[in-house]
Amino acid sequence: MKPVTLEEGWTPLVRSRRLSEELGLPKLFIKNEGQNPTGSFKDRGMTVSVTRAVQSGAKVLICASTGNTSASLAAYAARAGVKAAVVVPSGKVAAGKLSQAVAYGANILRTDGNFDRALNLTIEIVSELPSLYLMNSVNPYRIEGQKTVAFEIYQQLGFVCPDYVVLPVGNAGNISAVWKGFKELKEWGMMSRLPVLVGVQASGASPIVDAYERGSQEISPVDEPKTVASAIRIGNPVSWRKAANALRESNGVALAVSDEEIIQAREDLASDEGIFVEPASATPIAALRRLGGKVERGSTVVCIATGHGLKDQDSVHWNAEESPVIGDKSSLKSELGRLSIN
Ligand code: F0G
């Protein structure tokens, strides 16, 4: 069977121009996963998992989601000609992501409460109704697809292992996938070392970071996770053990950043680098600011920008009243005069 694909992957690895100077990291790169077909890294996993599901005869694919997984599943299910049901926490998903799922023709099911509850309900129902095929990142095929970002980073750096890979952590599938990809490159003899992983959570939804800071082997779930970064508003990450393992094995760091730091980083990535991301995807830049000089200047650092900014436009504050209304050419000219145009 031919794979179900929308030509995902091969996203740009963009070298930072300005934030690199501020952070004192001349070799800072942004892996722009927002350039995937549905605007997030989820597409890398969805091509594999939908292909395998269809191969096994599945007719209804289901996931719980904070938004991006639902958009991606909806698109690949449409491509494959099978049904998608997406379970989302009511009122907690960015409008751009929901409109994608609607446009691709998914069945939208809203639950009360948060994402963790939506995922629990979904996992329970899948165990009762065998005709449903679960597409969350506990599905191992998702991880197999998502690990390809590691292969690309290695190749785009000129077949070199980065020193640090910095990425947001929500349900913790992606950090496990990235780590699996790098470990395989090493096992295959393509690299002799491994990167240090930096896993970033939002401070209102940081059970993995909390456990890391306590030095604990267990997480304490956060009952009511809160953050502007709705993609990673997750209190009980299903793959937390894999994340903890990846952090330990890579000698990694887990840290939490505040909503203010996230929004500042999102603004700066857009206005300093020309890369517009959703709030969750800006957490790596906020984390590097926190780490300050702890990352050695000569290091090759890759931040994974997981999702596109157009998905979550509510996080951009713009007051139309503050921008001038142009009545005629002379008012246009006088306004442009402020920009020192002759
Ligand atoms: N960044 C974005 C933009 C995401 O949408 C997600 C997860 C993550 C980071 C974290 O990845 O969960 O593998 O640790 N979004 C999921 C969803 C939960 O439903 O779209 P993770």
Boltz pocket constraint, residues with backbone or C-beta under 6 A from the ligand:
constraints:
  - pocket:
      binder: B
      contacts: [[A, 40], [A, 64], [A, 65], [A, 66], [A, 67], [A, 68], [A, 69], [A, 70], [A, 137], [A, 168], [A, 169], [A, 170], [A, 171], [A, 172], [A, 173], [A, 174], [A, 175], [A, 231], [A, 232], [A, 278], [A, 280], [A, 281], [A, 306], [A, 307]]
      max_distance: 6.0
